[in-house]
Amino acid sequence: MLPFGKFLIVFTILIAVKIKESIQGKFERALLDDLLMEYNPMERPVSNESDPLEVTFGITLQQIIDVDEKNQIVVTNAWLDMEWVDYNLRWNISDYGGVMDLRFNPNRLWKPDILMYNSADEKFDGTYQTNVVVKHNGTCHWVPPGIFKSTCKIDITWFPFDDQNCVMKFGSWTYNGFQVDLVLKSDSGDTTDFISNGEWDLLGLPGKRNGIVYACCPEPYVDITFTMKIRRRTLYYFFNLIVPCVLISSMALLGFTLPPDCGEKLTLGTYFNCIMFMVASSVVLTLVVLNYHHRTADIHTMGPWTKCLFLLWLPWILGMQRPGRDISFKAIKSRFTDRKGMELRERSSRSLLANVLDIDDDFRASVLSHRTFNCGASTSSPASEARSICNYSARELQLILHEVRYITDYMKKQQDDQEVINDWKYAAMVVDRFCLLVFTFFTIVATVAVLYSAPHIIVD
């Protein structure tokens, strides 16, 4: 058992700790009320207005997210590290139950308006407004993280063996160097927790303090500029770009190593030229296919020979069946022999309105003439009144028929345009299928011919 004196000491310590924990929240609340009672977040926190406020600035680079060579933009994930002393936020620890530090919303305190000068972000500032940690001696520590989009002049002269130097320039936007003085925290940014990028290696992140006098203002403005030195990883480009180019070039050089009296010397060069011709031709024909596929009725019309070749004969030769169309030889032949049937079908489809209403194309003239005849022959009412009613009815009927004809003509035009578009798309499919067969045949024949001409490929 403990002696009574030691037991009393331990009991007193436990009571003191318990009391301290129970009144800690009360002291923090009282301290917050005292500090913010007369605090103005717009006041630059210096005891003498003629002295600059010193702000220590650093950066912690977490990740290189993207390097956009086309738009000259680099996207990074970084933490800014700012520290300054606010003389209005000091307190005695013993007066407030041992409270060492507090967390403040950044909108409640003065903070330096430091921005990235070369930002390419839509909102310009990409930082997240975290709390500011304030210690009892007035030291304010603010570490806002953010996704930064910065402009970078990317030089791809030595691609893919290129090094890039992308700067990240930070400075106060409104305070000049006589009001806010930026001090570099260290000679380089912190890359301890940097996550490696799959395409770029980070060589270094040196920092430099600059004081520049701009044309707008006579006072110097201080900025901290970090230079992100990166090097492109060449392994991917080496195996997917450089090695194929070297192998293709070697095919042309290997021909000179064969003896002049060897027949394979010419065969190898011929095969290489054939492959190059095939690749170039495939690109050209692919453009033709895409051009056919995206044609519309408003720009291009399909001539009779084009229809005959790409919609009739080639599909029949290639065996490409089009839904709803008969492409048999008998059907193709009937298109050129049965002229009378085609004329009858054309006459029957001449008027969509006549097909819808099941009347003749000249129904409007006959209806109006019949209506006029009846109006002239009407004797059941005075002549002038009957003629007026008949004329009004005829005009109304004519307007209605005009609107119906306009709608049917528009529907017919849409149907015809869609038919033309479908024909062009089908023609593109036919050309694509034809090129597939031709190039496959060409590749097989060229490869077999070259291999067959070699004297040691076939074993007896």
C-alpha positions as a printed Julia matrix, in Angstrom:
460×3 Matrix{Float64}:
   0.0     0.0      0.0
   1.06    3.55    -0.75
   1.93    5.81     2.16
  -0.68    8.41     2.93
   1.59   11.26     1.69
   2.19    9.73    -1.72
  -1.48    8.81    -2.05
  -2.42   12.39    -1.35
  -0.01   13.68    -4.01
  -1.35   11.27    -6.67
  -4.93   12.13    -5.77
  -4.2    15.85    -6.08
  -2.6    15.4     -9.52
  -5.6    13.41   -10.78
  -8.02   16.03    -9.51
  -5.99   18.8    -11.16
  -5.93   16.96   -14.5
  -9.66   16.29   -14.26
 -10.43   19.91   -13.5
  -8.19   21.09   -16.35
  -9.95   18.82   -18.85
 -13.36   19.91   -17.7
 -12.69   23.62   -18.07
 -10.56   23.48   -21.25
 -13.52   24.22   -23.58
 -14.53   27.18   -21.43
 -11.07   28.75   -21.74
 -11.0    28.28   -25.53
 -14.4    29.92   -25.87
 -13.33   32.83   -23.66
 -10.07   33.16   -25.59
 -11.87   33.23   -28.94
 -14.24   35.91   -27.69
 -11.37   38.04   -26.37
  -9.26   37.73   -29.52
 -12.04   38.43   -32.01
 -13.84   41.09   -30.0
 -12.04   44.0    -31.64
 -10.27   42.13   -34.42
 -10.56   43.49   -37.96
  -9.63   40.96   -40.7
  -8.91   43.85   -43.11
  -6.17   45.3    -40.89
  -2.62   44.36   -41.81
  -1.36   42.9    -38.5
   1.75   44.99   -37.81
   2.51   47.2    -34.84
   3.99   49.9    -37.09
   2.31   50.62   -40.44
   5.64   51.57   -42.01
   7.09   48.1    -41.41
   6.46   45.25   -43.89
   4.82   42.07   -42.69
   7.14   39.14   -43.26
   5.46   36.04   -44.69
   7.43   32.82   -45.02
   6.34   30.9    -48.1
   6.98   27.34   -49.25
   5.33   24.6    -51.29
   4.89   20.85   -50.98
   4.47   19.1    -54.34
   2.3    16.0    -54.1
   1.73   14.93   -57.71
   2.05   15.92   -61.35
  -1.43   15.16   -62.65
  -1.12   16.12   -66.31
   1.2    17.83   -68.78
  -0.78   19.15   -71.75
   1.74   19.91   -74.5
  -0.9    21.18   -76.93
  -2.47   23.75   -74.59
   0.8    24.48   -72.72
  -0.72   23.69   -69.31
   0.61   21.69   -66.35
  -1.79   20.38   -63.69
  -0.31   19.67   -60.25
  -1.49   18.77   -56.77
   0.38   20.86   -54.22
   0.13   22.33   -50.71
   1.05   25.92   -50.05
   2.88   26.63   -46.78
   2.56   30.18   -45.37
   3.55   31.49   -41.98
   3.43   34.99   -40.47
   3.08   36.66   -37.06
  -0.13   38.47   -36.14
   0.53   40.7    -33.15
  -3.23   40.98   -32.48
  -3.5    37.23   -31.81
  -1.21   36.82   -28.81
  -2.21   35.58   -25.36
  -0.75   34.36   -22.12
  -1.05   30.59   -21.77
  -1.51   30.7    -18.01
  -4.48   33.07   -18.3
  -6.43   30.64   -20.45
  -5.91   27.26   -18.86
  -2.83   26.31   -20.88
  -4.38   26.73   -24.35
  -1.43   26.59   -26.76
  -3.08   27.13   -30.15
  -6.39   27.72   -31.9
  -7.93   27.02   -35.33
  -9.6    29.9    -37.15
 -11.66   30.06   -40.29
  -9.56   31.97   -42.86
 -12.39   34.43   -43.44
 -12.21   35.57   -39.8
  -8.52   36.52   -39.92
  -6.22   38.61   -42.03
  -4.27   36.48   -44.47
  -1.96   37.34   -47.37
  -3.7    37.41   -50.76
  -1.12   35.2    -52.42
  -2.09   33.84   -55.83
  -0.39   31.99   -58.64
   0.45   34.61   -61.27
   0.6    32.17   -64.19
  -2.61   30.36   -63.32
  -4.7    28.84   -66.14
  -7.57   27.76   -63.91
 -11.11   28.87   -64.72
 -11.48   30.24   -61.17
  -7.84   31.43   -61.17
  -7.38   30.32   -57.53
  -7.48   26.56   -57.1
  -6.77   26.34   -53.35
  -9.07   24.92   -50.69
  -9.62   27.37   -47.82
  -8.52   25.36   -44.77
  -8.3    26.63   -41.21
  -5.43   28.79   -39.98
  -3.52   27.43   -36.97
  -2.64   30.27   -34.57
  -0.18   29.76   -31.7
  -0.07   31.7    -28.45
   2.83   33.89   -29.63
   0.8    35.11   -32.65
   2.39   32.81   -35.23
  -0.14   31.93   -37.94
   0.43   28.79   -39.97
  -1.74   28.27   -43.05
  -1.41   25.27   -45.38
  -4.12   25.4    -48.1
  -4.0    22.46   -50.57
  -5.11   22.84   -54.16
  -5.14   21.6    -57.75
  -3.09   24.13   -59.71
  -3.26   24.66   -63.47
  -0.24   26.67   -64.52
   0.9    27.82   -67.92
   4.18   26.37   -69.15
   6.17   27.02   -72.3
   6.81   23.47   -73.48
   9.57   22.88   -76.01
   9.29   19.53   -77.84
  12.32   19.97   -80.08
  14.0    16.87   -78.63
  10.85   14.81   -78.17
  10.75   12.2    -76.67
  14.12   12.95   -75.02
  13.04   16.35   -73.75
  13.37   18.15   -70.42
  10.85   20.82   -69.43
  11.13   23.68   -66.96
   7.7    24.77   -65.77
   7.49   27.67   -63.32
   4.93   28.26   -60.58
   5.0    31.95   -59.67
   3.33   33.01   -56.41
   2.97   36.49   -54.99
   0.65   38.95   -53.27
  -1.87   40.45   -55.65
  -2.41   43.82   -53.94
   0.36   44.25   -51.35
   3.68   45.53   -52.59
   7.07   44.62   -51.16
   6.94   47.48   -48.64
   3.75   46.04   -47.13
   4.15   42.26   -47.42
   7.62   40.79   -47.77
   7.77   37.18   -48.93
  10.61   35.06   -47.6
  11.53   31.74   -49.15
  11.14   28.94   -46.61
  13.84   26.78   -48.21
  15.91   26.71   -51.38
  13.55   24.18   -52.97
  10.04   22.86   -52.61
   9.23   19.87   -50.45
   9.02   16.66   -52.52
   9.19   14.15   -49.66
   5.72   12.72   -50.31
   5.8    13.18   -54.09
   3.88   10.54   -56.06
   5.76    9.5    -59.2
   4.18   10.24   -62.56
   3.94    7.54   -65.23
   5.21    9.8    -68.01
   7.44   12.37   -66.3
  10.32   12.21   -63.81
  10.76   15.07   -61.34
  14.37   16.29   -61.4
  14.01   19.12   -58.91
  11.86   21.97   -57.59
  14.2    24.91   -56.83
  12.72   28.16   -55.57
  13.77   31.78   -55.99
  12.67   35.09   -54.49
  12.2    37.95   -56.96
  11.44   41.64   -56.53
   9.99   43.16   -59.71
   8.87   46.71   -60.47
   5.95   46.51   -62.9
   4.87   49.21   -65.3
   1.66   49.84   -63.38
   3.22   50.69   -60.03
   6.46   52.3    -58.78
   6.74   49.96   -55.79
   8.43   46.58   -56.11
   6.27   43.44   -55.9
   7.83   40.34   -54.39
   7.14   36.86   -55.74
   8.36   33.36   -55.02
   8.98   31.33   -58.18
   9.42   27.56   -58.12
  10.82   25.89   -61.22
   9.51   22.38   -61.72
  12.18   20.51   -63.68
  10.77   17.4    -65.28
  12.08   14.84   -67.76
   9.95   12.7    -70.04
  10.1     8.94   -69.5
  11.2     7.47   -72.83
  10.49    3.77   -72.29
   6.94    3.91   -73.68
   7.92    5.99   -76.71
  11.04    3.92   -77.26
   9.17    0.65   -77.72
   6.08    2.06   -79.45
   7.59    4.76   -81.65
  11.35    4.59   -82.0
  11.81    0.83   -82.33
   9.18    0.42   -85.12
  10.7     3.35   -87.05
  14.18    1.89   -86.7
  13.01   -1.54   -87.84
  11.25   -0.11   -90.87
  14.33    1.92   -91.77
  16.53   -1.14   -91.29
  14.57   -2.99   -93.93
  15.79   -0.5    -96.51
  19.4    -0.75   -95.26
  19.48   -4.55   -95.14
  19.05   -4.68   -98.87
  22.55   -3.27   -99.35
  24.09   -6.11   -97.31
  22.97   -8.77   -99.8
  25.32   -9.77  -102.67
  24.59   -8.06  -105.99
  24.03  -11.38  -107.74
  21.44  -12.45  -105.19
  17.87  -12.28  -106.43
  16.53  -11.61  -102.92
  18.19   -8.17  -102.99
  15.57   -6.9   -105.41
  12.81   -9.01  -103.86
  13.34   -7.52  -100.39
  13.27   -3.99  -101.76
  10.17   -4.79  -103.8
   8.42   -6.2   -100.74
   9.32   -3.15   -98.68
   8.03   -0.81  -101.39
   4.82   -2.83  -101.69
   4.18   -2.6    -97.96
   4.75    1.17   -97.99
   2.44    1.54  -100.98
  -0.22   -0.55   -99.27
  -0.09    1.52   -96.08
  -0.29    4.8    -98.0
  -3.15    3.49  -100.14
  -5.07    2.3    -97.07
  -4.89    5.79   -95.56
  -6.16    7.39   -98.77
  -9.02    4.91   -99.16
  -9.95    5.3    -95.49
 -10.4     9.01   -96.12
 -12.6     8.19   -99.12
 -14.75    5.9    -96.97
 -15.15    8.56   -94.29
 -16.02   11.12   -96.95
 -18.75    8.87   -98.34
 -20.07    8.04   -94.88
 -20.62   11.68   -93.87
 -22.16   12.95   -97.11
 -25.66   14.48   -97.04
 -28.33   15.15   -99.63
 -27.91   18.93   -99.35
 -24.27   18.8   -100.48
 -23.8    15.72  -102.65
 -25.97   13.86  -105.13
 -25.34   10.29  -106.21
 -25.08    9.9   -109.96
 -26.54    6.96  -111.89
 -23.16    5.31  -112.49
 -22.25    5.64  -108.81
 -25.53    4.03  -107.83
 -25.04    1.27  -110.36
 -21.51    0.49  -109.16
 -21.72    0.89  -105.35
 -25.37    0.04  -104.72
 -25.93   -2.78  -107.24
 -22.96   -4.54  -108.83
 -20.31   -4.39  -106.08
 -22.74   -5.49  -103.32
 -23.83   -8.36  -105.59
 -20.21   -9.38  -106.25
 -19.24   -9.1   -102.56
 -22.42  -10.79  -101.37
 -23.51   -7.88   -99.16
 -27.22   -8.15   -98.49
 -28.96   -4.84   -97.77
 -32.1    -5.08   -95.59
 -35.24   -4.54   -97.62
 -33.4    -4.58  -100.96
 -33.09   -7.36  -103.49
 -29.56   -7.38  -104.95
 -29.81  -10.64  -106.88
 -28.68  -10.69  -110.49
 -32.27  -11.05  -111.64
 -33.35   -7.99  -109.68
 -30.42   -5.92  -110.99
 -31.2    -6.95  -114.54
 -34.86   -6.06  -114.13
 -33.92   -2.53  -113.1
 -32.54   -1.91  -116.59
 -35.12   -3.89  -118.62
 -38.39   -3.09  -116.89
 -38.49    0.61  -117.79
 -42.27    0.63  -118.04
 -42.67   -0.74  -114.54
 -40.27    1.85  -113.2
 -42.24    4.64  -114.85
 -45.45    3.33  -113.32
 -43.87    3.15  -109.89
 -42.48    6.66  -110.28
 -45.88    7.96  -111.33
 -47.57    6.24  -108.39
 -45.14    7.82  -105.91
 -45.18   11.25  -107.5
 -47.52   12.8   -104.91
 -47.38   11.75  -101.27
 -50.48   13.82  -100.58
 -52.43   11.93  -103.23
 -51.37    8.62  -101.68
 -52.34    9.75   -98.18
 -55.78   11.11   -99.2
 -56.33    8.4   -101.84
 -57.13   10.99  -104.53
 -55.64   12.16  -107.8
 -52.83   14.71  -108.05
 -55.13   17.17  -109.82
 -57.81   16.92  -107.12
 -57.48   20.57  -106.08
 -58.4    21.91  -109.52
 -61.32   19.53  -109.89
 -62.65   20.23  -106.4
 -62.38   23.97  -106.84
 -64.0    23.93  -110.28
 -66.81   21.75  -108.96
 -67.26   24.09  -106.01
 -67.3    27.11  -108.29
 -69.87   25.49  -110.55
 -72.13   24.73  -107.61
 -71.75   28.25  -106.28
 -72.7    29.73  -109.65
 -75.69   27.44  -109.87
 -76.97   28.16  -106.36
 -80.4    29.86  -106.34
 -81.57   29.17  -102.83
 -80.39   32.57  -101.6
 -79.72   35.96  -103.13
 -77.0    35.83  -105.77
 -74.5    38.12  -104.06
 -74.71   36.37  -100.67
 -74.4    32.9   -102.19
 -71.42   33.94  -104.28
 -69.68   35.44  -101.21
 -70.2    32.3    -99.15
 -68.97   30.11  -101.97
 -65.85   32.24  -102.54
 -65.03   32.21   -98.82
 -65.42   28.43   -98.65
 -63.26   27.99  -101.72
 -60.49   30.17  -100.25
 -60.59   28.27   -96.96
 -60.42   24.95   -98.76
 -57.55   26.19  -100.88
 -55.57   27.31   -97.8
 -56.17   23.98   -96.08
 -55.04   22.06   -99.13
 -51.97   24.28   -99.42
 -50.96   23.56   -95.82
 -51.53   19.82   -96.24
 -49.48   19.8    -99.43
 -46.66   21.72   -97.71
 -46.56   19.19   -94.86
 -46.57   16.22   -97.21
 -43.89   17.77   -99.44
 -41.71   18.4    -96.39
 -42.17   14.81   -95.2
 -41.34   13.52   -98.67
 -38.2    15.69   -98.81
 -37.07   14.4    -95.41
 -37.69   10.85   -96.56
 -35.78   11.39   -99.8
 -32.84   13.07   -97.98
 -32.61   10.23   -95.5
 -32.67    7.77   -98.38
 -29.73    9.57  -100.0
 -27.78    9.58   -96.71
 -28.42    5.87   -96.27
 -27.22    5.23   -99.83
 -23.94    7.07   -99.17
 -23.41    5.19   -95.91
 -24.07    1.9    -97.66
 -21.65    2.89  -100.43
 -19.0     3.59   -97.76
 -19.57    0.11   -96.31
 -19.21   -1.41   -99.76
 -15.92    0.42  -100.4
 -14.68   -0.6    -96.96
 -15.48   -4.26   -97.6
 -13.93   -4.13  -101.06
 -10.7    -2.59   -99.68
 -10.57   -5.22   -96.93
 -10.67   -8.04   -99.44
  -8.25   -6.41  -101.89
  -5.66   -5.52   -99.24
  -5.93   -8.93   -97.6
  -5.36  -10.61  -100.91
  -2.48   -8.26  -101.74
  -0.79   -8.85   -98.36
  -1.09  -12.63   -98.6
   0.16  -12.74  -102.18
   3.1   -10.4   -101.53
   4.15  -12.26   -98.37
   3.87  -15.69   -99.97
   5.75  -14.53  -103.08
   8.64  -13.14  -101.04
   8.85  -16.18   -98.77
   8.57  -18.58  -101.67
  11.43  -16.88  -103.5
  13.74  -17.43  -100.54
  15.87  -20.59  -101.13
  15.93  -21.89   -97.52
  12.35  -21.37   -96.32
  10.85  -24.53   -97.81
  12.41  -27.69   -96.39
  12.48  -30.75   -98.64
